[in-house]
Each structure stands twice: as C-alpha cells, then as structure tokens.
C-alpha cells in the first residue's frame, strides 16, 4: 500500500429535498481508499451506500465537503474539475449488478467501446479487449452475445469493460447479488486479482454476507453516516 490514497473523501454530505421533505443521504462522510485494497460498503437499504458510490464516481454532486483523486482536488463545495466525463473515463471503472452490457454488441465489442469512447482506435480497442478477456480467463467467449453468456461470464465481461481504460479505482454496486456462492467467490477473487496485480483500488457496495470475508476493510453506513471500519473477517 502506498502512502497516497487513490481517493480522499472529506466531510462529504448530500441531501435530497428541502424543509420537511429533506432527506440526508450522506452526513459528513470521510474515507480514504488506497491502491491495491478491496473495500466493502454495507448497511441497510437507504443508508447511503449507493449515494456514496455515485459521489465517488463523480456521477452525483454532493452538497458540501471535498474529494481528491490521486492528490488532485476535484471537489471542494463545488466541482473544481470541469471535465467530469473525462475523469470517469480516465480513472474510474464501474461494475453493476445487472452487468449493463449492450445487447447488440458481443463480448469483446462491449469492452472495446469503452476504449473507443476514450479516443483509442478500433484496432487498438479490440486488441485491449481480447487481452482483458484473456486476463480474466474468458477469451473463448469473446464472440458471444450478452444473451448467450451465463451470469458469471457476463460479470467477467463487465469487469473487463471496467478495466478497459486502466482505471485507478473500480466501483462495484452489488456485483454478486445475482450469483450463487461459488460464482460470487469467483467474482471477488477476480476483483482481488485486479487490486493486487494492477494496484487498482476497489470499492464494493454489497448486502451479500457470503463475501464479507473477501474485503480488506468493511465500512458500515447507517442513516448516511459511516461507522468505524471493521477488520477483515477471519
């Protein structure tokens, strides 16, 4: 682990609505995430887990606080980084429960499109996609359409897509919720492989108790506030 976090969140707050209808989704959240670590976010529904993930992903604007990426101050009570789309393309990979693979593209094309959006040539994007599918042990399915993939295979393609632009952090929202214990363990092993070998930080929002022992730290949220980190389970 290096001394500098990939992401530094300081006193981030986010509310929705005003007055009697106001809901405080996040309350003074402070969090550091380091390269090569796999962090879990847990808590009951409505506790702020997905809101925090969307704030870190620069999708949702907080109301106050500050946030840095690789030492760059990107938010300080307002967005300081104007090109948030560029920031997401350069530094952040996303994985979702439902995979969100484009149904009209095959496996390698779903990965390549992320590189093409970042300005890579189609030939280089295809090469990168095949490299990632090989890295994750699913190159044999490179030409399969999303509807032809199993749940575990689709999740591997989604992980490969998240890695397409060599992100500094991967944000995963319930990535194992639709998988059985064995496939959930495989997905977490792959995320650990990515964190260890590529020094990528990984944050996973989850209710899935069967993977709690796979994290370096688990942070519990309740009513928008983050509680003390829990050590990795034995």
C-alpha positions as CSV (number, residue, x, y, z in Angstrom):
1,X,0.0,0.0,0.0
2,X,1.4,3.4,-1.0
3,X,1.2,6.5,1.3
4,X,-1.2,8.4,-1.1
5,X,-4.8,7.3,-1.3
6,X,-6.4,7.0,-4.8
7,X,-9.5,8.7,-3.3
8,X,-9.7,11.1,-0.3
9,X,-13.2,11.9,0.8
10,X,-13.6,14.6,3.5
11,X,-16.8,15.5,5.3
12,X,-19.0,14.8,2.2
13,X,-22.7,15.5,2.8
14,X,-25.5,15.0,0.4
15,X,-29.2,15.7,0.9
16,X,-32.3,15.5,-1.3
17,X,-35.2,17.8,-1.0
18,X,-35.6,20.7,1.4
19,X,-37.6,21.6,4.5
20,X,-40.0,18.9,5.8
21,X,-39.2,16.6,2.8
22,X,-35.4,16.8,3.2
23,X,-33.5,13.5,3.4
24,X,-29.9,13.5,4.5
25,X,-28.4,10.7,2.3
26,X,-24.8,11.3,3.4
27,X,-23.6,13.1,6.6
28,X,-20.0,14.2,6.9
29,X,-18.5,11.1,5.4
30,X,-14.7,10.8,5.5
31,X,-12.9,8.0,3.8
32,X,-9.5,7.1,2.3
33,X,-9.1,4.4,-0.3
34,X,-5.6,3.1,-1.2
35,X,-4.2,1.4,-4.3
36,X,-4.5,-2.4,-4.1
37,X,-7.2,-2.5,-1.5
38,X,-10.7,-4.0,-1.7
39,X,-13.2,-2.1,0.4
40,X,-16.7,-3.2,1.2
41,X,-19.6,-0.8,1.9
42,X,-22.5,-2.4,3.8
43,X,-25.7,-1.1,5.5
44,X,-29.5,-1.3,5.4
45,X,-31.4,0.0,2.4
46,X,-31.4,3.8,2.4
47,X,-28.2,4.0,4.5
48,X,-26.3,5.9,1.7
49,X,-24.1,3.2,0.2
50,X,-25.1,3.7,-3.4
51,X,-25.2,7.5,-2.9
52,X,-21.6,7.4,-1.7
53,X,-20.6,5.3,-4.6
54,X,-22.1,7.7,-7.1
55,X,-20.5,10.7,-5.4
56,X,-17.0,9.0,-5.6
57,X,-17.8,8.1,-9.2
58,X,-18.4,11.8,-9.9
59,X,-22.0,11.0,-11.1
60,X,-23.8,12.7,-8.2
61,X,-22.8,16.1,-6.9
62,X,-22.6,16.4,-3.1
63,X,-23.8,19.5,-1.2
64,X,-20.6,20.0,0.8
65,X,-17.2,18.6,1.6
66,X,-14.2,17.8,-0.5
67,X,-12.7,15.0,-2.6
68,X,-9.4,14.3,-4.2
69,X,-8.3,11.8,-6.9
70,X,-4.6,11.0,-6.9
71,X,-4.0,14.1,-4.9
72,X,-6.0,16.3,-7.4
73,X,-8.7,18.3,-5.6
74,X,-11.7,17.7,-7.8
75,X,-14.5,18.8,-5.5
76,X,-14.5,21.5,-2.8
77,X,-18.0,22.5,-2.0
78,X,-18.4,22.6,-5.8
79,X,-16.8,20.7,-8.7
80,X,-13.4,22.1,-9.5
81,X,-12.7,19.5,-12.2
82,X,-14.8,20.7,-15.2
83,X,-14.4,17.6,-17.4
84,X,-16.1,15.0,-15.2
85,X,-16.7,12.7,-18.1
86,X,-13.0,12.7,-18.9
87,X,-12.2,12.0,-15.2
88,X,-14.6,9.0,-15.2
89,X,-13.1,7.7,-18.5
90,X,-9.5,8.1,-17.3
91,X,-9.7,7.0,-13.7
92,X,-12.9,5.2,-12.8
93,X,-14.3,1.8,-13.8
94,X,-17.9,0.8,-13.0
95,X,-19.5,-2.6,-12.4
96,X,-23.2,-3.1,-11.8
97,X,-25.4,-5.9,-10.6
98,X,-27.2,-6.1,-13.9
99,X,-24.0,-6.0,-16.0
100,X,-25.5,-3.4,-18.3
101,X,-23.8,-5.0,-21.3
102,X,-25.0,-3.6,-24.6
103,X,-27.2,-6.4,-26.1
104,X,-26.4,-5.7,-29.7
105,X,-22.6,-6.0,-29.2
106,X,-20.6,-9.2,-28.5
107,X,-18.3,-9.7,-25.5
108,X,-15.2,-8.1,-26.9
109,X,-17.1,-5.2,-28.6
110,X,-18.7,-4.4,-25.2
111,X,-15.2,-3.9,-23.8
112,X,-13.8,-2.2,-26.9
113,X,-16.5,0.5,-26.9
114,X,-15.1,1.9,-23.6
115,X,-11.7,2.3,-25.2
116,X,-13.1,3.9,-28.4
117,X,-15.0,6.4,-26.3
118,X,-11.7,7.4,-24.7
119,X,-10.2,8.0,-28.1
120,X,-8.5,4.7,-28.9
121,X,-8.5,3.4,-32.5
122,X,-10.9,0.5,-33.1
123,X,-8.0,-1.9,-33.8
124,X,-6.2,-1.0,-30.5
125,X,-9.5,-1.2,-28.7
126,X,-10.1,-4.7,-30.0
127,X,-6.6,-5.8,-29.0
128,X,-7.1,-4.4,-25.5
129,X,-10.5,-6.2,-25.2
130,X,-9.0,-9.5,-26.1
131,X,-6.1,-9.0,-23.7
132,X,-8.6,-8.4,-20.8
133,X,-10.8,-11.3,-21.7
134,X,-7.7,-13.5,-21.7
135,X,-6.5,-12.0,-18.4
136,X,-9.9,-12.9,-16.8
137,X,-10.0,-16.4,-18.4
138,X,-12.9,-15.9,-20.7
139,X,-11.3,-15.3,-24.1
140,X,-13.1,-18.4,-25.5
141,X,-16.4,-16.4,-25.2
142,X,-15.1,-13.3,-26.9
143,X,-17.6,-13.5,-29.8
144,X,-20.6,-14.5,-27.7
145,X,-23.5,-12.1,-27.4
146,X,-24.6,-11.0,-23.9
147,X,-27.7,-13.2,-24.1
148,X,-25.5,-16.2,-24.7
149,X,-23.4,-15.6,-21.6
150,X,-24.0,-17.1,-18.1
151,X,-24.4,-14.8,-15.2
152,X,-20.8,-15.4,-14.1
153,X,-19.5,-14.9,-17.7
154,X,-21.4,-11.7,-18.1
155,X,-19.9,-10.4,-14.9
156,X,-16.4,-11.2,-16.1
157,X,-17.1,-9.2,-19.3
158,X,-18.4,-6.4,-17.1
159,X,-15.2,-6.5,-15.1
160,X,-13.1,-6.4,-18.3
161,X,-15.1,-3.4,-19.5
162,X,-14.4,-1.7,-16.2
163,X,-10.7,-2.3,-16.7
164,X,-10.6,-1.1,-20.3
165,X,-9.0,2.3,-19.6
166,X,-6.7,1.2,-16.8
167,X,-8.7,2.9,-14.0
168,X,-7.2,3.9,-10.7
169,X,-10.4,2.7,-8.9
170,X,-13.3,0.3,-9.6
171,X,-16.7,1.0,-8.2
172,X,-18.9,-2.1,-8.0
173,X,-22.6,-1.9,-7.0
174,X,-23.9,-5.3,-5.7
175,X,-21.8,-7.2,-8.3
176,X,-22.5,-10.6,-6.7
177,X,-26.2,-10.2,-5.8
178,X,-27.4,-12.3,-8.7
179,X,-24.8,-15.0,-8.3
180,X,-24.6,-18.2,-6.2
181,X,-21.9,-18.6,-3.6
182,X,-19.3,-20.2,-5.9
183,X,-19.7,-17.6,-8.7
184,X,-19.8,-14.8,-6.2
185,X,-16.5,-16.1,-4.7
186,X,-15.0,-16.2,-8.2
187,X,-16.0,-12.6,-9.0
188,X,-14.5,-11.4,-5.7
189,X,-11.3,-13.4,-6.5
190,X,-11.1,-11.7,-9.8
191,X,-11.5,-8.3,-8.2
192,X,-8.8,-9.2,-5.7
193,X,-6.5,-10.2,-8.6
194,X,-7.1,-6.8,-10.2
195,X,-6.4,-5.0,-7.0
196,X,-3.3,-6.9,-6.2
197,X,-1.7,-7.1,-9.7
198,X,-2.8,-3.8,-11.1
199,X,-2.7,-1.8,-7.8
200,X,-6.3,-0.7,-8.5
201,X,-8.5,0.3,-5.6
202,X,-11.8,-1.5,-5.5
203,X,-15.0,-0.4,-3.6
204,X,-17.9,-2.8,-3.5
205,X,-21.4,-2.0,-2.3
206,X,-23.0,-5.2,-1.0
207,X,-25.6,-6.9,1.1
208,X,-24.0,-10.2,0.3
209,X,-22.8,-11.7,3.6
210,X,-21.1,-14.6,1.9
211,X,-18.4,-12.3,0.5
212,X,-17.8,-10.2,3.7
213,X,-14.6,-12.2,4.4
214,X,-13.1,-11.1,1.0
215,X,-12.5,-7.4,2.0
216,X,-9.6,-5.7,3.5
217,X,-12.0,-3.4,5.4
218,X,-15.8,-3.1,5.6
219,X,-17.4,0.2,6.3
220,X,-20.9,0.2,7.6
221,X,-23.3,3.1,6.8
222,X,-26.3,4.0,8.8
223,X,-28.6,7.0,8.2
224,X,-26.0,8.5,5.9
225,X,-23.1,8.3,8.4
226,X,-20.1,6.0,8.1
227,X,-19.3,3.9,11.2
228,X,-15.9,2.6,12.3
229,X,-14.2,0.3,9.8
230,X,-14.4,-3.4,10.6
231,X,-11.3,-5.6,10.1
232,X,-11.3,-8.3,7.5
233,X,-13.1,-11.4,8.8
234,X,-11.0,-14.4,9.5
